[in-house]
């Protein structure tokens, strides 16, 4: 009798899929870089590899177009970040440029923020005891200011109709990245449950770069751990073995200096058992920091 019931449930599921009644909520997730150099493949004196990252981002844009998503949850390590709390951008819209060291000001985006769902997320996070604050810039009907950490990945999605929720990671990640791992995992688990209880078709974008110590000429000097760190992150994506992320990469985080570590840890729990398949489109370091493009479809 039990086997018969299981068989009936399986047939019912197949019927729902055929009739397109099966609603996927989290339809895709992406780990995307935020180096402004990937925006213009025609710019003179581009570092080697920047063009390849640009064209890989164009592939991501096409993938996202085909997902027919309604809402994008963007998690950024750079933006309006609080020291203790996760920040939820709480204006009605957000706008800014990819300006970096006086260049790329012409690359602009403006997006609509979903205040209703952001308020719900805030209430639920507070109830769960996760440190969180809403952030209003100027007044709620003004545009929340954005920069490269949000604008670079979002620029490639400009022509796609989406609402957004934007979450910033606390600045204590700089000094306490390892200590934050349990908290980041809790945040990932919570976001997973939160998203699964919504009705919209949702994508998640983790704005993240890898080790920032690939070059002697960079602002953070050179470390032999940079290539090692990026290799561990790639192995984690390929195998989904959390040891590569939480232990091997985590143990050299303070030497490699990667802004994307916290967001990737959040995604590790957020995407657990999601059924989405990871694929690395590209990974290189055209500058002093590593960049990687990963799709979960």
N, C-alpha and C positions, 0 to 999 in steps of 0.2 A: 504493500500500500504506500509506503514512504517513497519507494522508487517511482511509483506511478505519479505521485504528487510532484516530485521533482521534475519528472518528464513534462508534466503539464505546465509547470512554471517556465521551463525552458522554451517550450513551444509558444507560450504567451509572450515571452520576451522577444523571440524572433518575429512574431507578428507585429509587436509594437515597433520594432526597428523597421520592418517593411513598410509600415504605415506612417513612419516618421513621427511616431508618438513618443518615442524615447528621447527625452530632453537631456542633452549634455549641458552641464553648467560650466565647468572648467574645460574649455575646448582647446586651449593651448597655453604654453608658457615659454618664456624666452629669457635667456641671459644675454644681455646686449651691452656693448662698450659705450663709453661716453666721451671718447677723445674727439675733439672738434676736427682734427685733421682728416677724419674719414668722410667729411661732408662733401668735399669738392675734389673729385679725382683729377681735375684739370689744373689744379693749383701748381705753380712752379715749385720746384725743390721739395716735393713731397717725399717724406721718408719711404724707403722701400717697404712695401706691404700695405700701405695705407689705401691704395687703390683697390687691392683685393678685398679689404674689409668693407670698403664702400659698396662694391658689387655684391658682396655677401649680404649686406644690409638690404639691398634692393630685392634679393630673393626672399628675405624675411618679410618685407612689405607685401609681396605677392602672396606668401603663405597666409599672412594675417587677413588680407582681403578675402581670401577663400574661406576663412573660418566664420565669416558673418557674425563676428562678436558684437556685442552691444556695450560692454563695459570693460575698461582696462584698469587693472590695479597695478600701479607703478610703485616700486620700492626703490628709493634712492639713498645713497650714502652722502651725497653732496646736495645741498639746498638749504632750506631753513630747518636746521637741526638743533634740537634742544640737547642739553647735557644729559639729563636723567631719563627723559620720556621719549617714547616714539611720538613723532609729530604727524598729525593729520591736517593736510591743507584744507581750510574750511571757507574759502571764498567761493563765489558762484562760478568764477572762471579763473584761469591762470594763463599767463603770457610771459614771454621773454625771448632772449637770444642765446645763441651758442657762443657768445663772446669768450675768447680765451686769449689773454695777453694782448689785448687791443685788436685782435682780428676776429673774423667770423660773426661780426655784428649783424650782417645782412641775413643770417639764417635765423628766422623767427618762427615761433609757433604761438597759437592761442587755442586753448582747449576748455571745454565745459567740465566743471567739477560737479559730481553728484553729491550734493550736500545732504540729501535725505539718507542715502546709504552710508555716507561718512558719519552722520550723527548716530545712526544705528550701530555702526562699528565702534564708535567711541563709547557709547553706553555699554555695549557688550564687553569691550575690553576692560573698562573700569570695573564692571561687575566681576570679571574674572581676576581682577587684581594685577593686571598687566599695566605698567607705568605708561600712560598715554595722555597727551594733551591735544586739543584742537588749536590750530594756529590761524588767526585772521590777520591778513596784512592790510593795513589802513582801515578800510571798511569792507564788509562782506561783498558789496557789489562792485568793488574795484578789482582789477586783475592781480592775482597773486603773482609776484615776480619769480620767474624761473631763470636758470642759467644752464650751463652745459650738462650738468648731471641729469637733468630732465630733458632738456631741449634736444640734445644730440639723438637719442633714440627716438624721441617723438617726432622729430623733423621728417623722418622717413615715413611716418604714418599720417602726414598732414591731410591727405586726400581721403582718408578712411573716416567714416562717421562713427565716432565713439564718444561716450562719456568716460570720465576718469575719476579715480580715487588715487591720491598720491600720499604715500607714507614715507616719512624720513626716519633714518636710523639715528639714535642718540650719538653725540660726539664722544661719549666715553668709550666707543668702539676703538678709538685711537690707542688708548693706553690699557684698555681692559677687554680686548677682543676675545681672549681665551676664556676669561671669567664669565663673559656674556653668553657663551655657547648654550647653556641650559635655558636661559631666558629667550634666546633667539629661536631655539627649537620649540619652546612653548608658544612663541608668537606664530611660528609656522603651522603648528598643529591647530591653533585657534583660527587662523586665517583659512585653513583647509575646511574646518567645520562651518565657518561663517559663509564661505563661498558656496559650499554644498547646499546650504539652506536658502539660497537666492534663486530667482527664476530667470535672471538674465543669462545670456551666453557671455562668458567671461574669459578674458586672457589676463595673464600675469606677466609683467615685465620686471626683471631684476636688472637695474642699471648697475653695472659692475665692471671694473677693470681688475687686472691681476697684479702681480708683484710690480712695485714701483722702483726697483733697485737694479734694473738691467744695464744701466749705463754709468760710467765714471763721470760723464758730463751732466747727469741729471741732478735735480735738487736734493735727492736723498742718497747720493753717492752710489757705489756699486756693492753688491753682495752676491756671493756665489750661490746663495740660497734662492735667488730670483728664478732662475731656470728650473731649479728643483721644485719650488713651490708651484709654478705653472704646470709642470709635468704631473704633480700630484693631483691638481684640480682636474686636469684632463683625464687622468686615470679614474678619478671619482666619477666623472660624467660617463665614461665608457662602461664602467663596471657597476656603478651605483653602490660600491662598497664604501660605507661611510668612514671606514678607517683612513682612507686616503685623504678625506676632507678634514675630519675632526681631530685626528691624531697627527698624521704625517705632515699635512699642510699646516695644521694648527700649531704644531710645535715649532715651526720656523716663521710664523706670522710676524713676530716682532722684528725679525731681520729682513724679511722679504717686503713687508709693508704693502699690503694689498687692500685697497678700499672696498673690493667686492666680496671679501670673505664673509662678512656678516650677512649680506643679502643672500649669498649662496647657501649659508647654513639655514636661513629661514626657508629657502626653497626646498631644502632637503626633506623637511617635514611636511611642508605644504604639498609637495608632489608625491609623497609616499603613497604607494598603491593607487595612484591616480589613473593608471592605464595608459598614460602618455609615454611615448617612446622618445628617448633623448638622442639627439644627433648633433655632433660638432660640425659646423660649416667651415670654420676657420679658426686658427689660433696663431698669433705671432706677436712680436713686439717691435713695431716700427719706431717706437720712441723709448724713453726710459721705463715705460710701463707696458706690461703685457695686456693684450686684448684678445677676447674670445667671443665667438657668436655661437650660441647653443639654442636649438629649438626642441621643444617638447610637444609633439603632435600626437 
